[in-house]
Amino acid sequence: MAGMIQQMKQAMDLRSKMKKMQKELEKHVVEIKSNNGKITVSVRGDMTVKDIIFEPSAFEDLNIERLQKVLVTTVNSALNASKKAASAEMQKMGGLAEMLGGMGA
């Protein structure tokens, strides 16, 4: 019975740590500019897009296909940078593997 109570306590502690980590990740924002500097994408650590900002000149000589490609590339770059930043933040906070380490003990 004591083992079961201990496991439930560890599960509750893990849930609390994971919620804290999620809140911390939401605070971290990565900002990436397109190669031409006309589009800026900001992504939070929880992989949500915060902002997409276009320079007015992005619409000069409007080639919609080119604009779409630049936007997709910039969003993907921002998401990748955010994943790396989130991973580094998780390492600083102890990492998920370390949190799970006590679950079976």
C-alpha positions as CSV (number, residue, x, y, z in Angstrom):
1,M,0.0,0.0,0.0
2,A,2.8,2.4,0.9
3,G,4.4,1.7,-2.6
4,M,1.2,2.6,-4.3
5,I,0.9,5.9,-2.4
6,Q,4.5,6.7,-3.2
7,Q,3.9,6.1,-6.9
8,M,0.8,8.3,-6.9
9,K,2.8,11.1,-5.2
10,Q,5.5,10.7,-7.8
11,A,2.9,10.9,-10.6
12,M,1.4,14.1,-9.0
13,D,4.9,15.6,-8.7
14,L,5.6,14.7,-12.3
15,R,2.4,16.3,-13.5
16,S,3.2,19.5,-11.5
17,K,6.7,19.6,-13.0
18,M,5.4,19.1,-16.5
19,K,2.8,21.9,-16.1
20,K,5.6,24.2,-14.8
21,M,7.8,23.3,-17.7
22,Q,4.9,24.0,-20.2
23,K,4.3,27.4,-18.7
24,E,8.0,28.2,-18.9
25,L,8.2,27.1,-22.5
26,E,5.2,29.4,-23.4
27,K,7.3,32.3,-22.2
28,H,10.2,31.7,-24.6
29,V,9.8,33.2,-28.0
30,V,12.1,32.6,-31.0
31,E,12.0,35.2,-33.8
32,I,13.3,34.3,-37.3
33,K,13.6,36.6,-40.3
34,S,13.3,35.4,-43.9
35,N,16.4,35.4,-46.0
36,N,15.2,38.5,-47.7
37,G,14.4,40.1,-44.4
38,K,10.8,40.9,-45.4
39,I,9.0,38.4,-43.2
40,T,9.5,37.9,-39.5
41,V,7.9,34.9,-37.7
42,S,7.8,34.6,-33.9
43,V,7.1,31.2,-32.3
44,R,6.7,30.3,-28.7
45,G,8.4,27.4,-27.0
46,D,5.1,25.5,-27.0
47,M,5.2,25.5,-30.8
48,T,2.5,28.1,-31.4
49,V,3.0,31.0,-33.8
50,K,2.9,34.3,-31.9
51,D,3.3,36.7,-34.8
52,I,3.9,36.9,-38.5
53,I,5.1,40.3,-39.6
54,F,5.5,41.4,-43.2
55,E,7.5,44.4,-44.3
56,P,5.4,46.5,-46.7
57,S,8.0,45.9,-49.4
58,A,7.2,42.1,-49.3
59,F,4.1,43.0,-51.4
60,E,5.9,45.0,-54.0
61,D,6.2,43.2,-57.3
62,L,3.7,40.7,-55.8
63,N,4.6,37.2,-56.8
64,I,2.2,35.2,-54.6
65,E,4.0,31.8,-55.2
66,R,7.3,33.3,-54.1
67,L,5.8,35.0,-51.1
68,Q,4.1,31.7,-50.0
69,K,7.4,29.8,-50.3
70,V,9.3,32.4,-48.3
71,L,6.6,32.3,-45.6
72,V,6.6,28.5,-45.4
73,T,10.4,28.4,-45.2
74,T,10.5,31.1,-42.5
75,V,7.7,29.5,-40.4
76,N,9.5,26.1,-40.6
77,S,12.8,27.7,-39.6
78,A,11.2,29.4,-36.6
79,L,9.5,26.1,-35.5
80,N,12.9,24.3,-35.8
81,A,14.6,27.1,-33.8
82,S,11.9,27.0,-31.2
83,K,12.2,23.2,-30.8
84,K,15.9,23.5,-30.2
85,A,15.4,26.3,-27.7
86,A,12.7,24.2,-25.9
87,S,14.9,21.2,-25.8
88,A,17.7,23.3,-24.3
89,E,15.3,24.8,-21.7
90,M,14.0,21.3,-20.8
91,Q,17.6,20.2,-20.2
92,K,18.2,23.2,-17.9
93,M,15.0,22.3,-16.0
94,G,16.2,18.8,-15.4
95,G,14.8,17.1,-18.5
96,L,11.9,14.8,-18.9
97,A,14.0,11.6,-18.6
98,E,15.2,12.7,-15.2
99,M,11.7,13.4,-14.0
100,L,10.5,10.0,-15.2
101,G,13.5,8.4,-13.5
102,G,11.8,8.2,-10.2
103,M,8.6,6.8,-11.4
104,G,9.5,3.1,-11.3
105,A,11.7,3.2,-8.2
